[in-house]
Amino acid sequence: MGGATIRNGVSNLMNRLMPNAVMRHFNMTGSGSGSKEAFKITVVCGLVKGEYIYNIKKTFGNGLTIV
């Protein structure tokens, strides 16, 4: 699973993990209009971040620091 850019890769992964019917109930922070839940505090968000940090470090070496 990947993509030409990190954004594209994350988009591809998210589309496989959660259908639009589920994703429409979330935004990143849970704030704003509507009654959406915060995605950034979910286990899925942690897994997506962890997967991409792992792949970036594997590609560019363990000396890379991700902030």
C-alpha atoms as an extended CHARMM CRD file, in Angstrom:
* protein
*
        67  EXT
         1         1  MET       CA              0.0000000000        0.0000000000        0.0000000000  PROA      1               0.0000000000
         2         2  GLY       CA              1.4780000000        3.3010000000       -0.9620000000  PROA      2               0.0000000000
         3         3  GLY       CA              1.3480000000        6.2170000000       -3.2880000000  PROA      3               0.0000000000
         4         4  ALA       CA              3.4060000000        8.7200000000       -5.2280000000  PROA      4               0.0000000000
         5         5  THR       CA              3.3490000000       11.1120000000       -2.2430000000  PROA      5               0.0000000000
         6         6  ILE       CA              2.7350000000       10.7020000000        1.4800000000  PROA      6               0.0000000000
         7         7  ARG       CA             -0.6310000000       12.4060000000        1.0590000000  PROA      7               0.0000000000
         8         8  ASN       CA             -1.5970000000       10.0170000000       -1.7240000000  PROA      8               0.0000000000
         9         9  GLY       CA             -0.3870000000        7.0070000000        0.2430000000  PROA      9               0.0000000000
        10        10  VAL       CA             -2.3510000000        8.0030000000        3.3440000000  PROA      10              0.0000000000
        11        11  SER       CA             -5.4240000000        8.5890000000        1.2000000000  PROA      11              0.0000000000
        12        12  ASN       CA             -5.0870000000        5.1270000000       -0.3560000000  PROA      12              0.0000000000
        13        13  LEU       CA             -4.6640000000        3.5120000000        3.0570000000  PROA      13              0.0000000000
        14        14  MET       CA             -7.6320000000        5.3800000000        4.5550000000  PROA      14              0.0000000000
        15        15  ASN       CA             -9.8630000000        4.3830000000        1.6590000000  PROA      15              0.0000000000
        16        16  ARG       CA             -9.0050000000        0.7400000000        2.2970000000  PROA      16              0.0000000000
        17        17  LEU       CA             -9.4750000000        0.9570000000        6.0700000000  PROA      17              0.0000000000
        18        18  MET       CA            -12.7100000000        2.9220000000        6.2560000000  PROA      18              0.0000000000
        19        19  PRO       CA            -15.4650000000        3.4610000000        3.7120000000  PROA      19              0.0000000000
        20        20  ASN       CA            -16.8090000000        6.9920000000        3.1230000000  PROA      20              0.0000000000
        21        21  ALA       CA            -19.9120000000        6.1320000000        5.1630000000  PROA      21              0.0000000000
        22        22  VAL       CA            -17.6290000000        5.8490000000        8.2210000000  PROA      22              0.0000000000
        23        23  MET       CA            -15.1410000000        8.6150000000        7.3580000000  PROA      23              0.0000000000
        24        24  ARG       CA            -17.8490000000       11.2480000000        7.0360000000  PROA      24              0.0000000000
        25        25  HSD       CA            -18.4350000000       11.0490000000       10.7910000000  PROA      25              0.0000000000
        26        26  PHE       CA            -14.8820000000       12.2180000000       11.5690000000  PROA      26              0.0000000000
        27        27  ASN       CA            -12.6510000000       15.2320000000       11.1270000000  PROA      27              0.0000000000
        28        28  MET       CA             -9.1240000000       15.5980000000       12.4620000000  PROA      28              0.0000000000
        29        29  THR       CA             -9.9290000000       17.5150000000       15.6620000000  PROA      29              0.0000000000
        30        30  GLY       CA            -13.6310000000       16.8930000000       16.2390000000  PROA      30              0.0000000000
        31        31  SER       CA            -14.2540000000       20.6310000000       16.4040000000  PROA      31              0.0000000000
        32        32  GLY       CA            -16.2600000000       22.8870000000       14.1230000000  PROA      32              0.0000000000
        33        33  SER       CA            -19.7860000000       22.6320000000       12.8930000000  PROA      33              0.0000000000
        34        34  GLY       CA            -21.7180000000       19.4170000000       13.1080000000  PROA      34              0.0000000000
        35        35  SER       CA            -21.2480000000       16.5400000000       15.4680000000  PROA      35              0.0000000000
        36        36  LYS       CA            -18.1210000000       14.9000000000       14.0920000000  PROA      36              0.0000000000
        37        37  GLU       CA            -15.7290000000       12.8550000000       16.1840000000  PROA      37              0.0000000000
        38        38  ALA       CA            -11.9960000000       13.5690000000       16.4670000000  PROA      38              0.0000000000
        39        39  PHE       CA            -10.0120000000       11.2340000000       14.2250000000  PROA      39              0.0000000000
        40        40  LYS       CA             -6.6020000000       12.1300000000       15.6700000000  PROA      40              0.0000000000
        41        41  ILE       CA             -7.3520000000       10.3710000000       18.9700000000  PROA      41              0.0000000000
        42        42  THR       CA             -8.4210000000        7.0850000000       17.3810000000  PROA      42              0.0000000000
        43        43  VAL       CA             -6.3690000000        3.9110000000       17.2390000000  PROA      43              0.0000000000
        44        44  VAL       CA             -6.6910000000        3.9250000000       13.4440000000  PROA      44              0.0000000000
        45        45  CYS       CA             -4.9810000000        7.3310000000       13.2530000000  PROA      45              0.0000000000
        46        46  GLY       CA             -2.1160000000        6.0330000000       15.3840000000  PROA      46              0.0000000000
        47        47  LEU       CA             -1.7660000000        2.9920000000       13.1530000000  PROA      47              0.0000000000
        48        48  VAL       CA             -1.7300000000        5.0860000000        9.9810000000  PROA      48              0.0000000000
        49        49  LYS       CA              0.9090000000        7.4430000000       11.4240000000  PROA      49              0.0000000000
        50        50  GLY       CA              2.9840000000        4.5330000000       12.6950000000  PROA      50              0.0000000000
        51        51  GLU       CA              2.8640000000        2.7540000000        9.3440000000  PROA      51              0.0000000000
        52        52  TYR       CA              4.0690000000        5.7900000000        7.4490000000  PROA      52              0.0000000000
        53        53  ILE       CA              6.7760000000        6.6760000000        9.9570000000  PROA      53              0.0000000000
        54        54  TYR       CA              7.9930000000        3.0570000000        9.7710000000  PROA      54              0.0000000000
        55        55  ASN       CA              8.0540000000        3.1060000000        5.9680000000  PROA      55              0.0000000000
        56        56  ILE       CA              9.7850000000        6.4900000000        5.7830000000  PROA      56              0.0000000000
        57        57  LYS       CA             12.4820000000        5.3570000000        8.2120000000  PROA      57              0.0000000000
        58        58  LYS       CA             12.8610000000        2.0600000000        6.3410000000  PROA      58              0.0000000000
        59        59  THR       CA             13.2760000000        3.9530000000        3.0820000000  PROA      59              0.0000000000
        60        60  PHE       CA             15.5440000000        6.7650000000        4.2800000000  PROA      60              0.0000000000
        61        61  GLY       CA             17.3250000000        5.1450000000        7.2120000000  PROA      61              0.0000000000
        62        62  ASN       CA             16.9410000000        5.0630000000       10.9850000000  PROA      62              0.0000000000
        63        63  GLY       CA             18.8960000000        8.3020000000       11.4210000000  PROA      63              0.0000000000
        64        64  LEU       CA             15.8580000000       10.2570000000       10.2470000000  PROA      64              0.0000000000
        65        65  THR       CA             13.9940000000       12.1140000000       12.9910000000  PROA      65              0.0000000000
        66        66  ILE       CA             10.2400000000       12.5100000000       12.5330000000  PROA      66              0.0000000000
        67        67  VAL       CA              8.7920000000       15.4750000000       14.4250000000  PROA      67              0.0000000000
